[in-house]
Amino acid sequence: MKPCIFFDRDGIVNVAPLTRYVERIDDFHLQTAFFDALAIANQRGYEAVIVTNQKGVSTGFTPLAELEKMHAQIQAEAARRRLRLLDILYCDAPNNEHPRRKPNPGMLLEAAERHNLDLTASWMIGDNESDVLTGQRAGCRTIYVGTKSLTLVPDYTVTDMSEVPGLLQTCLAEGVSRSE
């Protein structure tokens, strides 16, 4: 079994949308810090998977063809940088009761089953409390990116995505445990 870094999409991989959804490829802007974090994950032998709620697809705000273009752009940029991104999973279910929709751990469990991933040796990185809860429910360590007050306690908190590569460099190099 392999460890993995699970990345939320909006606000982590790409700039968070100004509206509720990124509806068109023209409004989809990748963050350099994500690729820096992906490079560290690759160097340290971690797989990388993006897990994202995309309710905008089921509600009609984001056409599926546009979502597919966005995900193809992520894969193309990773390939251009010679980085490995194992998978991109999304859930377009409109309600939080769906087992794949974060904060439920279904997408992480699916990725673990599909790719033989060790969730207890893995990390979930996101910018919402639901991302932290998803990671915790799956047994992963968690990194919260943001400044909002949370009711949950992630393993690590940084204020901006630009801080994530340095944190991963330290944590993955040292094999930081949950108790540290």
SULVENFEN-V181295 format. One record per pair of residues at least 24 apart in sequence whose C-alpha atoms are under 6 Angstrom apart, sorted by the first residue. I is the first residue (numbers start at 0). GAP is how many residues later the second one is. D is the distance in whole Angstrom. If there is no record, write none. Layout:
i = (I & I)
gap = (GAP & GAP)
d = (D & D)
This chain:
i = (0 & 0 & 0 & 1 & 1 & 2 & 2 & 2 & 2 & 2 & 3 & 3 & 3 & 3 & 4 & 4 & 4 & 5 & 5 & 5 & 5 & 5 & 6 & 6 & 7 & 7 & 7 & 7 & 8 & 22 & 23 & 24 & 24 & 32 & 35 & 36 & 47 & 47 & 48 & 48 & 48 & 49 & 50 & 50 & 51 & 52 & 52 & 53 & 53 & 54 & 54 & 54 & 56 & 57 & 101 & 102 & 102 & 102 & 103 & 104 & 104)
gap = (115 & 116 & 117 & 115 & 116 & 43 & 114 & 115 & 118 & 119 & 42 & 43 & 44 & 118 & 43 & 117 & 118 & 42 & 43 & 44 & 117 & 118 & 43 & 118 & 42 & 43 & 44 & 118 & 43 & 39 & 42 & 41 & 45 & 129 & 129 & 128 & 37 & 38 & 37 & 38 & 39 & 38 & 38 & 39 & 38 & 37 & 38 & 37 & 38 & 37 & 38 & 39 & 35 & 34 & 32 & 27 & 30 & 31 & 30 & 29 & 33)
d = (5 & 5 & 5 & 5 & 5 & 5 & 6 & 5 & 5 & 5 & 5 & 4 & 5 & 5 & 5 & 6 & 5 & 6 & 5 & 6 & 6 & 5 & 5 & 5 & 6 & 5 & 5 & 5 & 6 & 4 & 6 & 6 & 6 & 5 & 6 & 4 & 5 & 6 & 6 & 5 & 6 & 5 & 5 & 6 & 5 & 6 & 5 & 6 & 5 & 4 & 6 & 5 & 6 & 5 & 6 & 5 & 6 & 5 & 5 & 5 & 6)
